[in-house]
């Protein structure tokens, strides 16, 4: 047995094995990319057996950060972003 294939003492198993995340379980429904200054944002709507979600990935010079918003929270998320955009455009810098 290779050392990285050893079962975890915490009950986690390597990907692709029983109990792990099945390979290819996420289905992409739509993906859009926008460039803002030096940042690239990728919005990807996906679904898997647990439901739909929006993955937002920020790429800055090769460094990536990602957040995932479950579909039931997208309306609240959209409303909050709209409110922040309104404040940003109406408040002097």
C-alpha positions as CSV (number, residue, x, y, z in Angstrom):
1,X,0.0,0.0,0.0
2,X,1.4,3.4,-0.9
3,X,1.4,5.9,2.0
4,X,-1.1,8.3,0.4
5,X,-3.6,5.5,-0.2
6,X,-3.7,4.6,3.5
7,X,-7.2,5.1,5.1
8,X,-7.4,8.2,7.2
9,X,-7.7,7.8,10.9
10,X,-10.5,10.4,10.7
11,X,-12.7,8.3,8.5
12,X,-11.9,10.1,5.3
13,X,-11.1,8.0,2.2
14,X,-9.1,9.0,-0.9
15,X,-11.2,10.4,-3.7
16,X,-12.8,7.8,-6.0
17,X,-13.0,5.1,-3.2
18,X,-16.2,4.1,-1.4
19,X,-17.4,7.0,0.7
20,X,-15.4,9.6,-1.3
21,X,-16.6,12.1,-3.8
22,X,-17.5,10.3,-7.0
23,X,-15.4,11.4,-9.9
24,X,-17.3,13.6,-12.4
25,X,-20.3,14.1,-10.1
26,X,-20.7,17.8,-10.8
27,X,-22.4,18.8,-14.0
28,X,-21.8,22.3,-15.4
29,X,-25.0,24.0,-16.5
30,X,-23.5,27.4,-17.5
31,X,-20.3,29.2,-17.1
32,X,-19.4,32.9,-17.7
33,X,-16.2,34.8,-17.3
34,X,-15.6,38.5,-16.6
35,X,-12.4,40.6,-16.3
36,X,-12.3,43.4,-13.8
37,X,-9.1,45.3,-13.6
38,X,-6.4,42.6,-12.9
39,X,-8.9,40.0,-11.7
40,X,-10.7,37.4,-13.6
41,X,-14.0,36.0,-12.2
42,X,-15.5,32.8,-13.4
43,X,-19.2,32.1,-12.5
44,X,-20.1,28.5,-13.0
45,X,-23.6,27.1,-12.3
46,X,-23.3,23.5,-11.5
47,X,-25.4,20.6,-10.1
48,X,-24.7,17.3,-8.4
49,X,-26.9,14.8,-6.6
50,X,-27.1,17.2,-3.6
51,X,-28.5,20.1,-5.7
52,X,-27.5,23.2,-7.7
53,X,-24.9,25.7,-6.7
54,X,-22.9,28.7,-8.1
55,X,-19.2,28.4,-7.9
56,X,-17.4,31.8,-8.1
57,X,-13.7,31.7,-8.8
58,X,-11.4,34.7,-8.6
59,X,-8.1,34.4,-10.4
60,X,-5.4,37.0,-9.7
61,X,-2.0,36.3,-11.4
62,X,-2.5,32.5,-11.1
63,X,-3.8,32.6,-7.5
64,X,-7.3,31.3,-7.2
65,X,-9.9,31.6,-4.5
66,X,-13.4,30.1,-4.8
67,X,-16.7,30.4,-3.0
68,X,-19.7,28.3,-3.5
69,X,-23.3,29.6,-3.0
70,X,-26.0,26.9,-2.8
71,X,-28.9,27.6,-5.2
72,X,-31.5,28.3,-2.4
73,X,-29.4,31.2,-1.3
74,X,-28.8,32.8,-4.8
75,X,-31.7,35.3,-4.5
76,X,-30.4,36.6,-1.2
77,X,-26.9,36.7,-2.5
78,X,-28.0,38.7,-5.6
79,X,-30.0,41.1,-3.5
80,X,-27.0,41.7,-1.2
81,X,-24.7,42.3,-4.2
82,X,-27.2,44.8,-5.7
83,X,-27.4,46.7,-2.4
84,X,-23.6,46.8,-2.2
85,X,-23.4,48.1,-5.8
86,X,-25.9,50.8,-5.1
87,X,-24.0,52.0,-2.0
88,X,-20.7,51.9,-3.9
89,X,-22.0,54.0,-6.7
90,X,-23.8,56.5,-4.5
91,X,-21.1,57.0,-1.8
92,X,-18.3,59.4,-2.5
93,X,-14.8,57.8,-2.4
